[in-house]
Amino acid sequence: MAARRGDTLLFPTPPVVAAHAAIGGKKEGEGPLAACFDELSADNFFGQSNWEAAEKEMALRAARLCLKKAETTPDNVSLALAGDLQAQCTASSYALRELGIPFVGLFGACSTMAEALGLGAALCSAGMADGLLAMTSSHFCAAERQFRTPLSYGAVRTPTAQWTATAAGACLLRPAGEGVQLCAATFGRVQDYKIKDINNMGAAMAPAAAATLLHYLKDTGSAPADFDRIYTGDLGHVGSQLLRDLLAAEGLLLKNHVDCGCILYDAAEQTVKSGGSGPGCCASVLCGHILPRLEKGTQKRVLFIATGALMSQTTFLQKESIPAIAHLVELRSPQQKEENG
């Protein structure tokens, strides 16, 4: 059972990530992390007739591949926690319609993967789930159509804009066993610094990342130097610098920070402006890049902080500001357990 300390849940017997899978599209296959994906498609339609159906297919493939790697079936999964950027999380809902697993839909925008991992770890720790799928996805074309302008308009992208990843990630959690350990989770509080520019998500989300990290450090008595890496989920280049500035104002110099949106693409070569974004960005980087490093022991202890902008296509047209949220999970290498044991 988890113990609560401030905003943070601590898991004395940590649940584990028993298996994981990452699926990506064409642009992801051209980026520096291409070799980290389990599957890449040169066709961003993924064999479907529209972009929204393509995202559903991508999420479904990630879930099925994750289960295959765990040598299990949907019948052995207690629950799926999933969400995406499509209205009413339809990509996740339609994928789970085919899998037939009990499903709880989540909406944390780009923070959804950390939200799903934190909630999933709590449920596993409390004995309420055995096999549990935590998953999310995003699709560049579906997101642009919903939140900005149709691609055919050819709108000019600003330097602060980010590129929504066409990617999906899925993790299978178990209460115990072999795998990367989920040792703690901090659920964030909504932050609003009155940013209204939909093309500057990094500025809107950086305060949320700073707030959640500060809560975790206070709750646990930890320092940034205790971790091999502190990963954030798609602040991009602009938001990452703002995060460092915000923490410096609190007396913290963040020297081991890496942002998933900054490493998924080569910003200069792939014309993604400030970097990657979308729920699938940090989910695929987690499943394809971060978890394998922890499994191999090249990293022993990391923080994974996924950030999300909580506006809708209606609120930004009404000139509302953009509130944001960040959720955090602490991950440890299986080898850390062996050393401590």
TORSETOR-536471 format. One record per residue (C-alpha): residue in three letters; y, x negated, z. Coordinates in Angstrom, 1 decimal, decimal comma. Each point is the difference from the previous one (the first is absolute). Example, Ala and Ser with C-alpha at 12.3 -4.5 7.8 and 13.67 -1.06 7.14 Angstrom:
BEGIN
r->ALA | c2->-4,5 | c1->-12,3 | c3->7,8
r->SER | c2->3,4 | c1->-1,4 | c3->-0,7
! end
This chain:
BEGIN
r->MET | c2->0,0 | c1->0,0 | c3->0,0
r->ALA | c2->3,5 | c1->-1,3 | c3->-0,8
r->ALA | c2->2,5 | c1->-0,9 | c3->2,7
r->ARG | c2->3,6 | c1->0,9 | c3->-0,6
r->ARG | c2->2,8 | c1->-2,4 | c3->0,7
r->GLY | c2->3,4 | c1->1,3 | c3->-1,1
r->ASP | c2->-0,2 | c1->0,9 | c3->-3,6
r->THR | c2->-3,1 | c1->-2,1 | c3->-0,5
r->LEU | c2->-3,7 | c1->0,9 | c3->0,2
r->LEU | c2->-2,3 | c1->-2,9 | c3->1,0
r->PHE | c2->-3,7 | c1->0,1 | c3->-0,8
r->PRO | c2->-2,1 | c1->-1,9 | c3->2,6
r->THR | c2->-3,0 | c1->0,4 | c3->-2,3
r->PRO | c2->1,6 | c1->-0,3 | c3->-3,4
r->PRO | c2->-1,2 | c1->2,2 | c3->-2,9
r->VAL | c2->-0,7 | c1->-2,0 | c3->-3,2
r->VAL | c2->0,7 | c1->0,1 | c3->-3,7
r->ALA | c2->-3,6 | c1->0,1 | c3->-1,2
r->ALA | c2->0,9 | c1->0,0 | c3->-3,8
r->HIS | c2->3,0 | c1->0,2 | c3->-2,2
r->ALA | c2->0,9 | c1->0,4 | c3->-3,7
r->ALA | c2->3,2 | c1->-0,5 | c3->-2,1
r->ILE | c2->0,6 | c1->1,5 | c3->-3,5
r->GLY | c2->3,0 | c1->-0,8 | c3->-2,2
r->GLY | c2->1,6 | c1->0,7 | c3->-3,3
r->LYS | c2->1,3 | c1->-2,1 | c3->-2,9
r->LYS | c2->3,0 | c1->-1,6 | c3->1,6
r->GLU | c2->-2,0 | c1->-0,8 | c3->3,2
r->GLY | c2->-2,5 | c1->-1,8 | c3->-2,3
r->GLU | c2->2,9 | c1->-2,2 | c3->-1,3
r->GLY | c2->1,2 | c1->-1,0 | c3->3,4
r->PRO | c2->-0,7 | c1->-2,9 | c3->2,3
r->LEU | c2->-2,6 | c1->2,0 | c3->2,0
r->ALA | c2->-2,0 | c1->1,2 | c3->-3,0
r->ALA | c2->-3,2 | c1->-1,8 | c3->1,2
r->CYS | c2->0,2 | c1->1,8 | c3->3,4
r->PHE | c2->-0,7 | c1->3,5 | c3->-1,5
r->ASP | c2->-3,5 | c1->1,4 | c3->-0,2
r->GLU | c2->0,8 | c1->1,9 | c3->-3,2
r->LEU | c2->2,9 | c1->-0,1 | c3->-2,4
r->SER | c2->0,8 | c1->2,3 | c3->-2,9
r->ALA | c2->2,0 | c1->-0,9 | c3->-3,1
r->ASP | c2->0,4 | c1->3,8 | c3->-0,5
r->ASN | c2->2,3 | c1->1,5 | c3->2,6
r->PHE | c2->-1,4 | c1->3,4 | c3->-0,9
r->PHE | c2->-3,4 | c1->-1,1 | c3->1,4
r->GLY | c2->-1,6 | c1->2,1 | c3->-2,7
r->GLN | c2->1,9 | c1->3,2 | c3->1,1
r->SER | c2->2,4 | c1->2,2 | c3->-1,9
r->ASN | c2->3,1 | c1->-0,5 | c3->2,2
r->TRP | c2->1,3 | c1->-2,3 | c3->2,7
r->GLU | c2->-0,5 | c1->2,2 | c3->2,9
r->ALA | c2->-3,7 | c1->0,4 | c3->-0,9
r->ALA | c2->-0,2 | c1->-3,8 | c3->-0,5
r->GLU | c2->1,1 | c1->-0,6 | c3->3,6
r->LYS | c2->-2,6 | c1->2,4 | c3->1,2
r->GLU | c2->-2,6 | c1->-1,9 | c3->-2,0
r->MET | c2->1,2 | c1->-3,3 | c3->1,4
r->ALA | c2->-0,2 | c1->1,2 | c3->3,6
r->LEU | c2->-3,5 | c1->1,4 | c3->-0,6
r->ARG | c2->-1,2 | c1->-3,3 | c3->-1,5
r->ALA | c2->1,3 | c1->-1,9 | c3->3,0
r->ALA | c2->-1,7 | c1->2,3 | c3->2,4
r->ARG | c2->-3,3 | c1->-0,1 | c3->-1,8
r->LEU | c2->0,1 | c1->-3,8 | c3->-0,4
r->CYS | c2->0,7 | c1->-0,4 | c3->3,7
r->LEU | c2->-3,0 | c1->2,2 | c3->0,9
r->LYS | c2->-2,2 | c1->-1,9 | c3->-2,5
r->LYS | c2->1,0 | c1->-3,4 | c3->1,6
r->ALA | c2->-0,9 | c1->1,5 | c3->3,4
r->GLU | c2->-3,3 | c1->1,1 | c3->-1,4
r->THR | c2->0,7 | c1->3,6 | c3->1,2
r->THR | c2->0,7 | c1->3,4 | c3->-1,5
r->PRO | c2->2,6 | c1->2,8 | c3->0,6
r->ASP | c2->-2,6 | c1->1,8 | c3->2,2
r->ASN | c2->0,3 | c1->-2,8 | c3->2,5
r->VAL | c2->3,8 | c1->0,2 | c3->0,3
r->SER | c2->1,4 | c1->2,1 | c3->2,8
r->LEU | c2->3,6 | c1->0,3 | c3->-1,3
r->ALA | c2->2,4 | c1->-1,2 | c3->-2,6
r->LEU | c2->3,7 | c1->-0,7 | c3->0,8
r->ALA | c2->2,0 | c1->-0,3 | c3->-3,2
r->GLY | c2->3,3 | c1->0,7 | c3->-1,6
r->ASP | c2->2,2 | c1->-0,9 | c3->-2,9
r->LEU | c2->3,5 | c1->0,6 | c3->-1,6
r->GLN | c2->-0,8 | c1->3,0 | c3->-2,1
r->ALA | c2->1,3 | c1->3,3 | c3->1,2
r->GLN | c2->-2,4 | c1->1,4 | c3->2,7
r->CYS | c2->-2,1 | c1->-3,2 | c3->-0,3
r->THR | c2->-1,9 | c1->1,4 | c3->-3,0
r->ALA | c2->-1,5 | c1->-3,3 | c3->-1,1
r->SER | c2->-1,8 | c1->-0,4 | c3->3,3
r->SER | c2->-0,9 | c1->3,7 | c3->0,3
r->TYR | c2->-1,5 | c1->0,1 | c3->-3,5
r->ALA | c2->-1,9 | c1->-3,2 | c3->0,6
r->LEU | c2->-1,5 | c1->1,3 | c3->3,3
r->ARG | c2->-0,8 | c1->3,3 | c3->-1,8
r->GLU | c2->-2,6 | c1->-2,0 | c3->-1,9
r->LEU | c2->-1,3 | c1->-2,1 | c3->2,9
r->GLY | c2->-0,5 | c1->3,0 | c3->2,3
r->ILE | c2->0,9 | c1->-1,9 | c3->3,1
r->PRO | c2->1,9 | c1->1,7 | c3->2,9
r->PHE | c2->3,6 | c1->-0,8 | c3->-0,9
r->VAL | c2->3,3 | c1->-0,3 | c3->1,9
r->GLY | c2->3,0 | c1->-0,5 | c3->-2,3
r->LEU | c2->2,7 | c1->-2,4 | c3->1,2
r->PHE | c2->3,5 | c1->-0,5 | c3->-1,2
r->GLY | c2->1,8 | c1->-3,1 | c3->1,0
r->ALA | c2->1,1 | c1->-1,0 | c3->-3,5
r->CYS | c2->-0,5 | c1->-3,7 | c3->-0,4
r->SER | c2->-1,0 | c1->-0,4 | c3->3,7
r->THR | c2->-3,1 | c1->2,2 | c3->-0,5
r->MET | c2->-2,6 | c1->-2,8 | c3->0,0
r->ALA | c2->1,0 | c1->-1,3 | c3->3,5
r->GLU | c2->0,3 | c1->3,5 | c3->1,2
r->ALA | c2->-3,5 | c1->0,8 | c3->-1,1
r->LEU | c2->-1,4 | c1->-3,2 | c3->1,5
r->GLY | c2->1,7 | c1->0,6 | c3->3,3
r->LEU | c2->-1,1 | c1->3,6 | c3->0,3
r->GLY | c2->-3,5 | c1->-0,9 | c3->-1,3
r->ALA | c2->-0,4 | c1->-2,7 | c3->2,6
r->ALA | c2->1,0 | c1->2,4 | c3->2,7
r->LEU | c2->-2,5 | c1->2,6 | c3->-1,1
r->CYS | c2->-2,8 | c1->-2,6 | c3->-0,3
r->SER | c2->0,9 | c1->-1,5 | c3->3,4
r->ALA | c2->-0,2 | c1->3,4 | c3->1,6
r->GLY | c2->-3,4 | c1->0,7 | c3->-1,5
r->MET | c2->1,3 | c1->2,8 | c3->-2,2
r->ALA | c2->-1,0 | c1->-1,7 | c3->-3,3
r->ASP | c2->-2,7 | c1->-2,3 | c3->-1,1
r->GLY | c2->0,7 | c1->-1,0 | c3->-3,7
r->LEU | c2->3,6 | c1->0,8 | c3->-0,8
r->LEU | c2->1,8 | c1->-0,5 | c3->-3,3
r->ALA | c2->3,7 | c1->-1,2 | c3->0,2
r->MET | c2->1,5 | c1->0,0 | c3->-3,5
r->THR | c2->3,1 | c1->0,5 | c3->-2,1
r->SER | c2->1,3 | c1->-0,5 | c3->-3,5
r->SER | c2->3,1 | c1->0,1 | c3->-2,2
r->HIS | c2->0,7 | c1->0,1 | c3->-3,8
r->PHE | c2->3,2 | c1->-1,4 | c3->-1,5
r->CYS | c2->0,3 | c1->2,7 | c3->-2,7
r->ALA | c2->-0,8 | c1->2,9 | c3->2,3
r->ALA | c2->2,5 | c1->-1,2 | c3->2,6
r->GLU | c2->2,8 | c1->-0,6 | c3->-2,6
r->ARG | c2->-0,5 | c1->3,5 | c3->-1,5
r->GLN | c2->0,2 | c1->1,6 | c3->3,5
r->PHE | c2->2,7 | c1->-2,0 | c3->1,7
r->ARG | c2->2,3 | c1->-1,5 | c3->-2,6
r->THR | c2->0,2 | c1->0,6 | c3->-3,8
r->PRO | c2->-2,7 | c1->0,5 | c3->-2,7
r->LEU | c2->-0,9 | c1->-3,4 | c3->-1,4
r->SER | c2->1,0 | c1->1,1 | c3->-3,5
r->TYR | c2->3,7 | c1->0,0 | c3->1,1
r->GLY | c2->-0,1 | c1->-3,8 | c3->0,2
r->ALA | c2->2,2 | c1->0,0 | c3->3,1
r->VAL | c2->1,3 | c1->-3,5 | c3->1,0
r->ARG | c2->-1,5 | c1->-1,3 | c3->3,3
r->THR | c2->2,3 | c1->-1,4 | c3->2,6
r->PRO | c2->-0,6 | c1->-3,5 | c3->1,6
r->THR | c2->-1,0 | c1->1,7 | c3->3,3
r->ALA | c2->-2,6 | c1->2,3 | c3->-1,7
r->GLN | c2->-3,7 | c1->-0,5 | c3->0,6
r->TRP | c2->-3,0 | c1->0,6 | c3->-2,2
r->THR | c2->-2,5 | c1->2,6 | c3->1,3
r->ALA | c2->-3,4 | c1->-1,5 | c3->-0,2
r->THR | c2->-2,7 | c1->1,6 | c3->-2,0
r->ALA | c2->-2,7 | c1->-0,7 | c3->2,6
r->ALA | c2->-2,3 | c1->1,4 | c3->2,7
r->GLY | c2->-1,7 | c1->-1,4 | c3->3,1
r->ALA | c2->-2,8 | c1->1,4 | c3->2,2
r->CYS | c2->-1,5 | c1->-1,3 | c3->3,2
r->LEU | c2->-3,1 | c1->1,3 | c3->1,9
r->LEU | c2->0,5 | c1->-0,2 | c3->3,7
r->ARG | c2->-2,8 | c1->0,0 | c3->2,6
r->PRO | c2->0,2 | c1->0,0 | c3->3,8
r->ALA | c2->-1,7 | c1->-3,4 | c3->0,3
r->GLY | c2->-2,0 | c1->-2,5 | c3->-2,0
r->GLU | c2->0,8 | c1->-2,6 | c3->-2,6
r->GLY | c2->3,4 | c1->-0,2 | c3->-1,5
r->VAL | c2->3,7 | c1->-0,7 | c3->0,6
r->GLN | c2->1,0 | c1->1,4 | c3->3,3
r->LEU | c2->2,8 | c1->2,6 | c3->0,5
r->CYS | c2->1,3 | c1->-1,1 | c3->3,4
r->ALA | c2->3,2 | c1->2,0 | c3->0,4
r->ALA | c2->2,2 | c1->2,6 | c3->-1,7
r->THR | c2->3,7 | c1->0,8 | c3->0,4
r->PHE | c2->1,2 | c1->3,2 | c3->-1,4
r->GLY | c2->3,7 | c1->-0,2 | c3->-1,0
r->ARG | c2->3,0 | c1->2,2 | c3->0,6
r->VAL | c2->2,2 | c1->1,4 | c3->-2,7
r->GLN | c2->3,0 | c1->-2,2 | c3->-0,8
r->ASP | c2->3,0 | c1->0,9 | c3->-2,1
r->TYR | c2->2,7 | c1->-2,5 | c3->-0,9
r->LYS | c2->1,7 | c1->2,6 | c3->-2,4
r->ILE | c2->-1,2 | c1->-1,7 | c3->-3,2
r->LYS | c2->0,3 | c1->2,5 | c3->-2,9
r->ASP | c2->-0,9 | c1->-2,1 | c3->-3,0
r->ILE | c2->-3,5 | c1->0,9 | c3->-1,2
r->ASN | c2->-0,1 | c1->-3,3 | c3->-1,9
r->ASN | c2->0,4 | c1->-2,0 | c3->3,2
r->MET | c2->-3,1 | c1->0,9 | c3->2,1
r->GLY | c2->-0,2 | c1->-3,4 | c3->1,6
r->ALA | c2->3,4 | c1->0,5 | c3->1,7
r->ALA | c2->-1,2 | c1->3,4 | c3->1,3
r->MET | c2->-3,3 | c1->-1,3 | c3->1,3
r->ALA | c2->0,9 | c1->-3,4 | c3->1,5
r->PRO | c2->1,4 | c1->1,5 | c3->3,3
r->ALA | c2->-3,2 | c1->2,0 | c3->0,5
r->ALA | c2->-2,1 | c1->-3,2 | c3->-0,4
r->ALA | c2->2,2 | c1->-1,8 | c3->2,4
r->ALA | c2->-0,1 | c1->2,8 | c3->2,6
r->THR | c2->-3,8 | c1->0,3 | c3->-0,1
r->LEU | c2->-0,6 | c1->-3,7 | c3->0,2
r->LEU | c2->2,4 | c1->-0,3 | c3->3,0
r->HIS | c2->-1,8 | c1->2,8 | c3->1,8
r->TYR | c2->-3,4 | c1->-1,6 | c3->-0,6
r->LEU | c2->1,2 | c1->-3,4 | c3->1,2
r->LYS | c2->1,5 | c1->1,6 | c3->3,2
r->ASP | c2->-3,0 | c1->2,1 | c3->0,7
r->THR | c2->-2,5 | c1->-2,9 | c3->-0,4
r->GLY | c2->2,1 | c1->-2,9 | c3->1,2
r->SER | c2->-0,8 | c1->-1,8 | c3->-3,3
r->ALA | c2->2,3 | c1->-2,3 | c3->-2,0
r->PRO | c2->0,1 | c1->-0,3 | c3->-3,8
r->ALA | c2->-1,4 | c1->-3,5 | c3->0,2
r->ASP | c2->-3,3 | c1->1,5 | c3->1,4
r->PHE | c2->-1,0 | c1->1,1 | c3->-3,4
r->ASP | c2->-1,0 | c1->-1,8 | c3->-3,2
r->ARG | c2->1,9 | c1->2,5 | c3->-2,1
r->ILE | c2->2,2 | c1->3,1 | c3->0,6
r->TYR | c2->-0,4 | c1->2,1 | c3->-3,1
r->THR | c2->2,3 | c1->2,8 | c3->-0,9
r->GLY | c2->-0,7 | c1->2,7 | c3->-2,6
r->ASP | c2->2,4 | c1->0,0 | c3->-2,9
r->LEU | c2->3,4 | c1->-0,8 | c3->1,3
r->GLY | c2->0,4 | c1->-2,1 | c3->-3,1
r->HIS | c2->2,3 | c1->-3,0 | c3->-0,2
r->VAL | c2->3,2 | c1->1,9 | c3->1,0
r->GLY | c2->-1,7 | c1->1,8 | c3->3,0
r->SER | c2->-1,8 | c1->-3,1 | c3->1,1
r->GLN | c2->3,3 | c1->-2,0 | c3->0,4
r->LEU | c2->1,5 | c1->3,0 | c3->1,8
r->LEU | c2->-3,0 | c1->0,0 | c3->2,4
r->ARG | c2->0,4 | c1->-3,6 | c3->0,8
r->ASP | c2->3,8 | c1->0,5 | c3->0,6
r->LEU | c2->-0,7 | c1->2,9 | c3->2,3
r->LEU | c2->-2,5 | c1->-1,9 | c3->2,1
r->ALA | c2->2,2 | c1->-3,1 | c3->0,1
r->ALA | c2->2,7 | c1->2,2 | c3->1,5
r->GLU | c2->-2,6 | c1->0,7 | c3->2,8
r->GLY | c2->-0,6 | c1->-3,7 | c3->0,5
r->LEU | c2->-3,3 | c1->-0,1 | c3->-2,1
r->LEU | c2->-0,4 | c1->-2,4 | c3->-2,9
r->LEU | c2->-2,9 | c1->1,3 | c3->-2,2
r->LYS | c2->-1,5 | c1->-3,0 | c3->-1,6
r->ASN | c2->-3,5 | c1->1,4 | c3->-0,8
r->HIS | c2->1,1 | c1->3,2 | c3->-1,7
r->VAL | c2->-1,5 | c1->1,0 | c3->-3,4
r->ASP | c2->0,8 | c1->3,3 | c3->-1,8
r->CYS | c2->-2,7 | c1->1,6 | c3->-2,1
r->GLY | c2->2,6 | c1->1,2 | c3->-2,5
r->CYS | c2->1,2 | c1->-3,6 | c3->-0,5
r->ILE | c2->-3,5 | c1->-1,5 | c3->-0,7
r->LEU | c2->-1,6 | c1->2,8 | c3->-2,1
r->TYR | c2->2,1 | c1->-0,9 | c3->-3,0
r->ASP | c2->1,9 | c1->-3,0 | c3->-1,4
r->ALA | c2->3,5 | c1->1,5 | c3->0,2
r->ALA | c2->1,6 | c1->-2,3 | c3->-2,5
r->GLU | c2->-2,8 | c1->0,2 | c3->-2,6
r->GLN | c2->-1,0 | c1->3,6 | c3->0,4
r->THR | c2->3,6 | c1->1,5 | c3->0,1
r->VAL | c2->-0,7 | c1->2,0 | c3->3,2
r->LYS | c2->3,4 | c1->-0,7 | c3->1,4
r->SER | c2->-0,3 | c1->-0,1 | c3->3,9
r->GLY | c2->-3,8 | c1->0,2 | c3->-0,1
r->GLY | c2->-2,8 | c1->2,5 | c3->0,5
r->SER | c2->-0,1 | c1->3,2 | c3->1,9
r->GLY | c2->-2,1 | c1->3,2 | c3->0,4
r->PRO | c2->-2,9 | c1->0,8 | c3->2,4
r->GLY | c2->-2,4 | c1->-1,8 | c3->-2,4
r->CYS | c2->2,0 | c1->-3,2 | c3->0,3
r->CYS | c2->-0,8 | c1->-0,9 | c3->3,6
r->ALA | c2->-3,4 | c1->1,7 | c3->-0,1
r->SER | c2->-1,2 | c1->-2,1 | c3->-2,9
r->VAL | c2->1,5 | c1->-3,2 | c3->1,4
r->LEU | c2->-1,7 | c1->0,8 | c3->3,3
r->CYS | c2->-3,4 | c1->0,7 | c3->-1,6
r->GLY | c2->0,1 | c1->-2,7 | c3->-2,6
r->HIS | c2->1,9 | c1->-2,8 | c3->1,6
r->ILE | c2->0,5 | c1->0,3 | c3->3,8
r->LEU | c2->-3,4 | c1->1,3 | c3->1,2
r->PRO | c2->-2,0 | c1->-2,7 | c3->-2,0
r->ARG | c2->2,0 | c1->-2,7 | c3->1,6
r->LEU | c2->-0,7 | c1->1,3 | c3->3,4
r->GLU | c2->-3,7 | c1->0,4 | c3->-0,8
r->LYS | c2->-0,2 | c1->-3,6 | c3->-1,1
r->GLY | c2->1,9 | c1->-1,2 | c3->3,1
r->THR | c2->2,8 | c1->-1,7 | c3->-1,9
r->GLN | c2->2,3 | c1->2,4 | c3->2,0
r->LYS | c2->-1,0 | c1->1,0 | c3->3,5
r->ARG | c2->2,6 | c1->2,5 | c3->1,1
r->VAL | c2->2,6 | c1->1,9 | c3->-2,0
r->LEU | c2->2,3 | c1->3,0 | c3->0,3
r->PHE | c2->0,0 | c1->2,6 | c3->-2,8
r->ILE | c2->3,2 | c1->2,1 | c3->0,0
r->ALA | c2->0,2 | c1->2,6 | c3->-2,8
r->THR | c2->3,4 | c1->1,7 | c3->-0,5
r->GLY | c2->0,9 | c1->3,3 | c3->-1,6
r->ALA | c2->3,1 | c1->1,8 | c3->-1,2
r->LEU | c2->-0,4 | c1->3,7 | c3->1,1
r->MET | c2->2,4 | c1->1,7 | c3->-2,5
r->SER | c2->-1,2 | c1->2,7 | c3->-2,5
r->GLN | c2->1,1 | c1->0,7 | c3->-3,5
r->THR | c2->2,1 | c1->2,8 | c3->1,4
r->THR | c2->1,7 | c1->-1,8 | c3->2,9
r->PHE | c2->1,4 | c1->-2,9 | c3->-2,1
r->LEU | c2->1,4 | c1->2,5 | c3->-2,6
r->GLN | c2->1,8 | c1->1,6 | c3->3,0
r->LYS | c2->1,6 | c1->-3,4 | c3->0,8
r->GLU | c2->-2,0 | c1->-0,3 | c3->3,3
r->SER | c2->-0,4 | c1->-3,5 | c3->1,4
r->ILE | c2->-3,5 | c1->-1,6 | c3->-0,1
r->PRO | c2->-1,9 | c1->-0,1 | c3->3,3
r->ALA | c2->-2,8 | c1->-2,5 | c3->0,3
r->ILE | c2->-3,0 | c1->-0,8 | c3->2,1
r->ALA | c2->-2,3 | c1->-3,0 | c3->0,6
r->HIS | c2->-3,4 | c1->-0,1 | c3->1,5
r->LEU | c2->-1,8 | c1->-3,2 | c3->1,2
r->VAL | c2->-3,6 | c1->-1,1 | c3->0,5
r->GLU | c2->-1,2 | c1->-3,3 | c3->1,5
r->LEU | c2->-2,9 | c1->-1,5 | c3->-1,9
r->ARG | c2->-2,3 | c1->-2,8 | c3->1,2
r->SER | c2->-2,6 | c1->-2,1 | c3->-1,8
r->PRO | c2->-3,7 | c1->0,7 | c3->0,9
r->GLN | c2->-0,1 | c1->-3,7 | c3->0,8
r->GLN | c2->2,6 | c1->0,5 | c3->2,7
r->LYS | c2->-2,5 | c1->2,3 | c3->1,7
r->GLU | c2->-2,7 | c1->-2,7 | c3->-0,2
r->GLU | c2->2,3 | c1->-2,6 | c3->1,5
r->ASN | c2->1,1 | c1->2,3 | c3->2,8
r->GLY | c2->-3,6 | c1->1,1 | c3->0,7
! end
